Amino acid sequence: MTINDRQNELIEEFSMFDDWMEKYEYIIDLGKEVTGIADDLKTDDYLVKGCQSRVWLIPSNKSGRVYFDADSDAIITRGLVGMVTRVLSDATPKEILESDLFFVDKIGLKEHLSPTRSNGLVSMIKKIKTYALAYTAKAN
């Protein structure tokens, strides 16, 4: 499944909800599905800067594909990082770097998230792309 396939899947899931309260509840449900990470891995090395809540992203590279484990101390933020990692995990660094994350606009996140959560979402995406860039540099 490609990044765009996973984005379209999320867009379709969110299209089932009529109002934003239902969508927020779904984001919370998605947050509950995030496996999380062990407390001893919740270090500053993996902390995403720019998020109001604490968010940790741990990358791994297996056979040229990047995977992310994530966690947050806030349930909505945990849902947001869960969506981003769901879309971008199991992709090559090149695919991650070239991705256009249109699901953010299509779902309506930009209009309905608070400015601090919106900035946090941007920070999560930047951190993931930074990890992808590092894997690309390491491979070359």
Secondary structure, 3 states (H helix, E strand, C coil): CCHHHHHHHHHHHHCCCCCHHHHHHHHHHHHHHCCCCCHHHCCCCCECCCCCCCEEEEEEEECCEEEEEEEECCHHHHHHHHHHHHHHCCECHHHHHHCCCCHHHHHCHHHHCCHHHHHHHHHHHHHHHHHHHHHHHHHC
